[in-house]
Amino acid sequence: MSIIAVGLLIVITAIAASGVIVWRAAHHDDASDVDHADAIVVLGAAQYNGTPSPVFAGRLDQALRLWQQRRSDLIVTVGSNQPGDTTTEAQSAKEYLVAHGVPESEIGALPVGNTTYESMQAAAEELHRRSLDSAFLVSDPWHNARIKAMAGDLGLTGYASATWTSAATSEESRGKGYLRETFAYLYYRLFGS
């Protein structure tokens, strides 16, 4: 077998393994195994002048369910803004949660993060500042493997509890999410942030 063939086999195996990891993580809700964590971290998504996009609202509704079940009494929202935005993802998330009954005192809004890693880093720093070290991580299912890996690398015990009620409901949109995340997970494991 030539060196090129061996190299190609290694690349294909790495991509396939990454895909399996992403798929398996997406189809397991850690909240089914874990009753409580120090916090619920909601990763940001698009918002429009303070109104969360359907994808973001799905994530916030999942965080709200966990909070209503008293899985944690702290919700941390993260996410910056894009040029021209009048507010941040973190602030629009906080306002959404307050409107749905969560006291402001139980929400930490961190207007930081234009990437998943930046958001996870900000959340980890905030939790460590509060002497907390575990969190339910709320995003879309295909992000589960990568955000759990990031949490671990940042010194947090992360429990993925994704939403299946976001706007990404078609087979095509979910398929694209899995494919994109397969490569994103592999890239993160090879190169870090």
C-alpha positions as CSV (number, residue, x, y, z in Angstrom):
1,M,0.0,0.0,0.0
2,S,1.4,3.4,-1.0
3,I,2.0,6.3,1.4
4,I,-0.8,8.2,-0.3
5,A,-3.2,5.4,0.1
6,V,-2.3,5.1,3.8
7,G,-2.7,8.8,4.3
8,L,-6.1,8.8,2.5
9,L,-7.2,5.9,4.7
10,I,-6.2,7.8,7.8
11,V,-8.1,10.9,6.7
12,I,-11.2,9.0,5.9
13,T,-11.1,7.1,9.2
14,A,-10.7,10.3,11.1
15,I,-13.7,12.0,9.3
16,A,-15.8,8.9,9.8
17,A,-14.9,8.6,13.5
18,S,-15.7,12.3,14.0
19,G,-19.1,11.8,12.3
20,V,-19.9,8.9,14.6
21,I,-18.9,10.9,17.7
22,V,-21.0,13.9,16.6
23,W,-24.0,11.7,15.8
24,R,-23.9,9.8,19.1
25,A,-23.5,12.9,21.2
26,A,-26.4,14.6,19.3
27,H,-28.7,11.7,20.2
28,H,-28.1,11.7,23.9
29,D,-29.5,14.2,26.4
30,D,-27.2,14.2,29.4
31,A,-30.0,15.7,31.4
32,S,-31.6,12.2,31.3
33,D,-28.6,11.0,33.4
34,V,-27.8,14.1,35.5
35,D,-30.3,15.7,37.9
36,H,-28.4,18.9,38.7
37,A,-25.6,21.2,37.6
38,D,-24.2,24.4,38.9
39,A,-25.5,26.4,35.8
40,I,-27.3,26.2,32.5
41,V,-25.2,27.7,29.7
42,V,-27.1,28.8,26.6
43,L,-25.0,29.4,23.5
44,G,-26.1,32.3,21.5
45,A,-27.6,32.4,18.0
46,A,-29.0,35.1,15.8
47,Q,-31.3,37.7,17.3
48,Y,-33.1,40.6,15.5
49,N,-33.3,43.8,17.5
50,G,-33.7,41.9,20.7
51,T,-35.9,39.2,19.4
52,P,-34.3,35.8,19.4
53,S,-34.4,33.9,16.0
54,P,-36.4,30.7,16.0
55,V,-33.1,28.7,16.4
56,F,-32.2,30.8,19.4
57,A,-35.7,30.7,20.9
58,G,-35.5,26.9,20.7
59,R,-32.3,26.9,22.8
60,L,-33.8,29.4,25.3
61,D,-37.0,27.3,25.7
62,Q,-34.8,24.2,26.5
63,A,-32.9,26.2,29.1
64,L,-36.2,27.4,30.5
65,R,-37.4,23.7,30.8
66,L,-34.3,22.8,32.7
67,W,-34.7,25.8,35.0
68,Q,-38.4,25.0,35.6
69,Q,-37.3,21.5,36.5
70,R,-34.9,23.1,39.1
71,R,-31.9,21.4,37.4
72,S,-30.0,24.7,38.3
73,D,-30.9,28.1,39.6
74,L,-28.5,29.9,37.4
75,I,-28.8,30.4,33.6
76,V,-25.8,32.0,31.8
77,T,-26.4,33.4,28.4
78,V,-23.5,34.2,26.0
79,G,-23.1,35.9,22.7
80,S,-22.0,39.2,21.3
81,N,-23.5,41.1,18.5
82,Q,-22.9,41.8,14.8
83,P,-22.2,45.2,13.3
84,G,-25.4,47.2,13.3
85,D,-27.2,45.2,16.0
86,T,-28.9,47.2,18.7
87,T,-28.3,44.6,21.4
88,T,-26.4,41.4,22.0
89,E,-27.4,37.8,21.9
90,A,-26.8,37.5,25.6
91,Q,-29.0,40.5,26.4
92,S,-31.8,39.4,24.1
93,A,-31.7,36.0,25.7
94,K,-31.9,37.5,29.2
95,E,-34.9,39.6,28.2
96,Y,-36.6,36.5,26.7
97,L,-36.0,34.4,29.9
98,V,-37.2,37.2,32.2
99,A,-40.4,37.5,30.1
100,H,-40.9,33.8,30.6
101,G,-40.6,34.0,34.4
102,V,-36.9,33.7,35.3
103,P,-35.8,36.2,37.9
104,E,-33.1,38.6,36.7
105,S,-31.0,37.5,39.7
106,E,-30.8,34.0,38.3
107,I,-29.5,35.0,34.9
108,G,-25.9,36.0,34.0
109,A,-25.7,37.7,30.6
110,L,-22.3,37.7,29.1
111,P,-22.2,39.8,25.9
112,V,-19.1,38.0,24.7
113,G,-18.4,35.6,21.9
114,N,-18.7,35.6,18.1
115,T,-17.5,32.0,18.0
116,T,-18.5,28.9,19.9
117,Y,-15.1,28.8,21.6
118,E,-15.2,32.4,22.6
119,S,-18.6,31.9,24.1
120,M,-17.6,28.7,26.0
121,Q,-14.4,30.5,27.3
122,A,-16.5,33.4,28.6
123,A,-19.0,31.0,30.3
124,A,-16.2,29.0,31.8
125,E,-14.5,32.1,33.2
126,E,-17.7,33.3,34.7
127,L,-18.5,30.0,36.3
128,H,-15.0,29.7,37.7
129,R,-15.3,33.3,39.1
130,R,-18.4,32.1,40.9
131,S,-16.5,28.9,42.1
132,L,-18.8,26.7,40.0
133,D,-17.6,23.9,37.8
134,S,-20.5,22.1,36.1
135,A,-23.1,23.2,33.6
136,F,-25.8,21.9,31.3
137,L,-24.8,23.1,27.8
138,V,-27.7,24.1,25.6
139,S,-27.3,24.5,21.8
140,D,-28.4,22.5,18.8
141,P,-27.8,18.7,19.0
142,W,-25.0,18.5,16.5
143,H,-22.9,20.9,18.6
144,N,-23.0,18.5,21.7
145,A,-19.7,16.7,21.1
146,R,-17.7,19.9,20.4
147,I,-19.1,22.0,23.2
148,K,-18.6,19.2,25.7
149,A,-15.0,18.8,24.5
150,M,-14.5,22.6,24.9
151,A,-16.1,22.6,28.3
152,G,-13.7,19.9,29.5
153,D,-10.7,21.6,28.0
154,L,-11.8,24.8,29.9
155,G,-12.1,23.0,33.2
156,L,-15.9,22.6,33.3
157,T,-17.9,19.4,33.5
158,G,-20.3,19.9,30.7
159,Y,-23.6,18.1,30.2
160,A,-25.1,18.6,26.8
161,S,-28.9,19.1,26.8
162,A,-29.7,20.2,23.3
163,T,-33.0,21.4,21.8
164,W,-34.7,19.5,19.1
165,T,-37.3,22.3,18.7
166,S,-35.3,24.9,16.9
167,A,-35.9,26.0,13.4
168,A,-33.5,23.4,12.0
169,T,-36.2,20.7,11.7
170,S,-35.9,19.6,8.0
171,E,-33.7,16.6,7.1
172,E,-31.7,18.9,4.8
173,S,-31.0,21.5,7.5
174,R,-30.1,18.8,10.1
175,G,-28.0,17.0,7.6
176,K,-26.0,20.1,6.9
177,G,-25.6,20.7,10.6
178,Y,-24.2,17.2,11.2
179,L,-21.8,17.5,8.2
180,R,-20.6,20.9,9.2
181,E,-20.1,19.8,12.8
182,T,-18.3,16.6,11.8
183,F,-15.5,18.8,10.3
184,A,-15.7,21.4,13.1
185,Y,-15.4,18.8,15.8
186,L,-12.4,17.2,14.0
187,Y,-10.8,20.6,13.4
188,Y,-11.2,21.4,17.1
189,R,-9.8,18.1,18.3
190,L,-6.8,18.5,16.0
191,F,-6.0,22.2,16.4
192,G,-8.0,23.6,19.4
193,S,-9.9,26.8,19.5
